[in-house]
Amino acid sequence: MTTSRVLTWDVPASGGYETAWVDCGQGALHARGRAVGTTPEPYWITYELETAEDFVTRRLRVTAETAARTRTVELRHDGRGGWSADGEPLPQLTGALDCDLGLSPLTNTMPVLRHALHRAQGEQEFLMAWVSVPGLVVRPSRQTYTHLARLAGGGGRVRYASGSFRSDLEIDADGFVVHYPQLATRLAQR
C-alpha cells in the first residue's frame, strides 16, 4: 500500500524552509520538493527523488537558483553500485546506496527505513552520495546511523554521525524526520 504525505520543515541551518510531497510504500519512495534558504546565500531548490526496491536511490534531480546562476544536477544510481552525475561516472561513490541532499531532512529517510533503525536496535555505516546546497557539488560522505530508543507512537531516536558532527534525530513511525537538532524541525500539518 502506498501512502502520500506532505511534509514541511523549518530549516534554521539554511535560514529557510523545505516542503516535500512524498509517496511511500512497498519498499520504494518518490518525492518532489522545494526548499528556500538564505545561508550561505539566498537560494531556491527544487528536487525530485526516486528510489527503487529497499529504498535504494535510483535518481535525484536537483535545480538550485541563486542571484548569480541556475544550476541543475541529475544524480543516477545504476542499481549495481555505479553512480553518475549528468552522465559522468562517479567512481568514488561505488557501493553507495543513498543520496544525501545537503540541508534536507528528507534524505535521512532511506537508510532509516531500509534498516528499521527507528524501531530496532542496531548501527549501520553508509557511504552516501552527498550533494551540497546551493552549489550542487557531489562528493562521498561516510555516515553512521545508530538506533538509540523507541518513542511513543512507533517512532524512534536515531543518532546521525558524519566526521565529528553528531545529532540525535527524532523519527516518526513512518521513518521521516520530526526533529533534527542543529538542522530542522517538522511543522505540524493543519
GUKEMI-696521 format. One line per field, with one value per residue (C-alpha): residue number from 1; residue in three letters; x, y, z. Coordinates in steps of 0.5 Angstrom, whole numbers, plus 500, padded with zeros to 3 digits. Example, Ala and Ser with C-alpha at 12.3 -4.5 7.8 and 13.67 -1.06 7.14 Angstrom:
# residues 2
num: (1,2)
residu: (Ala,Ser)
c1: (525,527)
c2: (491,498)
c3: (516,514)
END
This chain:
# residues 190
num: (1,2,3,4,5,6,7,8,9,10,11,12,13,14,15,16,17,18,19,20,21,22,23,24,25,26,27,28,29,30,31,32,33,34,35,36,37,38,39,40,41,42,43,44,45,46,47,48,49,50,51,52,53,54,55,56,57,58,59,60,61,62,63,64,65,66,67,68,69,70,71,72,73,74,75,76,77,78,79,80,81,82,83,84,85,86,87,88,89,90,91,92,93,94,95,96,97,98,99,100,101,102,103,104,105,106,107,108,109,110,111,112,113,114,115,116,117,118,119,120,121,122,123,124,125,126,127,128,129,130,131,132,133,134,135,136,137,138,139,140,141,142,143,144,145,146,147,148,149,150,151,152,153,154,155,156,157,158,159,160,161,162,163,164,165,166,167,168,169,170,171,172,173,174,175,176,177,178,179,180,181,182,183,184,185,186,187,188,189,190)
residu: (Met,Thr,Thr,Ser,Arg,Val,Leu,Thr,Trp,Asp,Val,Pro,Ala,Ser,Gly,Gly,Tyr,Glu,Thr,Ala,Trp,Val,Asp,Cys,Gly,Gln,Gly,Ala,Leu,His,Ala,Arg,Gly,Arg,Ala,Val,Gly,Thr,Thr,Pro,Glu,Pro,Tyr,Trp,Ile,Thr,Tyr,Glu,Leu,Glu,Thr,Ala,Glu,Asp,Phe,Val,Thr,Arg,Arg,Leu,Arg,Val,Thr,Ala,Glu,Thr,Ala,Ala,Arg,Thr,Arg,Thr,Val,Glu,Leu,Arg,His,Asp,Gly,Arg,Gly,Gly,Trp,Ser,Ala,Asp,Gly,Glu,Pro,Leu,Pro,Gln,Leu,Thr,Gly,Ala,Leu,Asp,Cys,Asp,Leu,Gly,Leu,Ser,Pro,Leu,Thr,Asn,Thr,Met,Pro,Val,Leu,Arg,His,Ala,Leu,His,Arg,Ala,Gln,Gly,Glu,Gln,Glu,Phe,Leu,Met,Ala,Trp,Val,Ser,Val,Pro,Gly,Leu,Val,Val,Arg,Pro,Ser,Arg,Gln,Thr,Tyr,Thr,His,Leu,Ala,Arg,Leu,Ala,Gly,Gly,Gly,Gly,Arg,Val,Arg,Tyr,Ala,Ser,Gly,Ser,Phe,Arg,Ser,Asp,Leu,Glu,Ile,Asp,Ala,Asp,Gly,Phe,Val,Val,His,Tyr,Pro,Gln,Leu,Ala,Thr,Arg,Leu,Ala,Gln,Arg)
c1: (500,503,502,502,504,506,512,514,521,523,531,534,541,539,535,529,524,523,517,516,511,512,509,512,510,512,520,520,520,518,519,519,520,522,527,529,534,539,545,550,547,539,537,531,532,527,528,525,528,526,528,528,527,529,529,536,536,535,535,536,535,536,536,539,538,542,542,548,546,542,545,542,545,542,545,544,545,545,543,549,553,555,554,554,552,550,552,559,561,563,567,569,561,562,558,554,546,543,544,544,542,545,541,535,532,528,534,535,529,532,537,533,527,532,535,528,533,527,524,530,537,543,548,550,555,554,557,553,553,552,550,552,547,547,553,550,557,557,562,563,560,561,556,553,546,545,538,538,531,524,519,511,507,512,518,525,531,537,544,547,554,559,566,566,559,553,546,540,534,527,524,516,513,514,521,521,525,521,527,534,538,542,538,531,524,518,512,505,500,494)
c2: (500,507,513,520,526,533,535,542,543,550,549,554,551,555,560,557,552,546,542,535,531,524,518,512,504,497,499,505,512,518,525,532,538,545,549,556,559,565,561,561,566,566,561,556,549,544,537,530,524,517,510,503,497,497,505,505,511,511,518,525,531,538,545,551,558,564,571,569,563,557,550,543,536,529,524,517,510,504,499,495,500,505,513,518,526,529,523,523,517,518,512,515,513,506,502,508,506,513,520,526,533,538,541,537,532,528,524,521,517,512,509,509,505,500,498,500,504,508,501,496,496,497,501,502,505,508,511,517,521,528,534,541,546,551,549,542,539,532,528,522,522,517,517,513,512,509,507,510,509,507,513,513,513,508,512,513,517,515,518,521,522,524,526,530,532,528,530,525,525,524,520,519,512,512,514,521,526,530,534,534,538,544,543,542,541,539,544,541,540,544)
c3: (500,498,503,501,505,505,510,511,516,519,517,521,519,512,515,511,510,506,503,500,497,499,496,500,500,498,500,495,496,491,493,490,494,494,499,500,504,506,508,506,501,498,494,492,491,487,487,485,488,486,490,488,492,499,499,495,491,483,481,485,480,484,481,485,483,487,484,480,477,476,476,475,477,476,480,478,481,476,481,481,485,480,480,475,475,469,465,468,472,480,482,489,490,488,493,496,496,498,496,502,499,504,509,507,513,508,505,512,511,506,511,517,513,510,517,521,525,528,531,532,535,531,528,521,517,510,504,501,495,499,495,497,497,494,490,488,488,489,494,498,505,511,515,521,524,531,534,541,543,541,542,544,537,534,532,535,536,532,532,526,525,520,522,528,527,531,532,535,531,533,527,527,526,518,518,517,521,526,529,527,532,529,522,522,526,522,522,524,519,519)
END
